[in-house]
Amino acid sequence: MQLTEGHREYWRKNLRITGILLGVWFLVTFVMGYYARDLNFNFFGWPFSFWMAAQGSLIIYVLIIWIYARYMNNLDQEFGVAEED
């Protein structure tokens, strides 16, 4: 099967958003964790490092999933490969 230019563009856009979101994931998971001790101010009554590890990271992970799903749904519609409702 020969890949058309449309297939290549679809995968290029897919890989771009995946790379960006993986970069955000890396920053939240490893960079924020590494510098957590330096974040020693209170946020809603808790140390910010604790809040970021316990709550903030989970919120960002859910946002990453939501952004990816929304982007891919729009991309599927743009290239005519969306699932029927």
C-alpha positions in Angstrom: 0.0 0.0 0.0 1.4 3.4 -1.1 1.1 6.2 1.4 -0.4 9.4 0.0 0.6 12.9 0.9 -2.6 13.1 3.1 -1.4 10.1 5.1 2.0 11.6 5.6 0.5 15.0 6.7 -1.9 13.2 9.1 1.0 11.3 10.8 3.2 14.4 10.8 0.6 16.3 12.7 -0.1 13.3 15.0 3.6 13.0 15.9 4.0 16.7 16.5 1.1 16.8 19.0 2.4 13.6 20.6 5.9 15.1 21.0 4.6 18.3 22.5 2.4 16.6 25.0 5.2 14.2 25.9 7.4 17.2 26.6 4.7 18.6 28.9 4.4 15.3 30.6 8.2 15.1 31.1 8.3 18.6 32.6 5.5 17.9 35.0 6.7 14.5 36.0 10.5 14.9 36.2 11.4 18.6 36.2 8.7 19.6 38.7 9.6 16.6 40.9 13.3 17.4 40.8 12.7 21.0 41.8 9.9 20.3 44.3 12.0 20.9 47.3 12.7 24.5 46.1 9.0 25.2 45.9 8.5 25.9 49.6 5.5 28.3 49.6 2.0 27.5 50.7 -0.7 26.9 48.2 -4.3 26.5 49.5 -2.8 25.8 52.9 -0.4 23.1 51.8 3.2 23.2 50.7 3.2 23.8 46.9 5.5 20.8 46.3 3.1 18.5 48.0 0.1 20.0 46.2 1.9 19.7 42.8 2.8 16.1 43.4 -0.6 15.0 44.8 -3.1 17.1 42.9 -1.5 19.3 40.2 0.2 16.6 38.3 -3.0 14.5 38.1 -4.9 17.5 36.8 -2.3 18.2 34.1 -2.3 14.5 33.1 -6.0 14.6 32.6 -5.6 17.8 30.6 -3.0 16.1 28.4 -5.4 13.3 27.6 -8.3 15.7 27.0 -6.2 17.9 24.6 -4.9 14.8 22.7 -8.4 13.3 22.3 -9.9 16.6 21.2 -7.0 17.4 18.8 -7.2 13.9 17.2 -11.0 14.1 16.8 -10.5 17.4 14.9 -7.7 15.9 12.9 -9.7 12.8 12.0 -12.6 15.1 10.8 -10.1 17.2 8.8 -8.8 14.1 7.0 -12.1 12.4 6.6 -11.4 9.4 8.9 -13.7 10.3 11.8 -15.9 7.6 13.3 -19.6 7.9 12.8 -21.7 8.7 15.8 
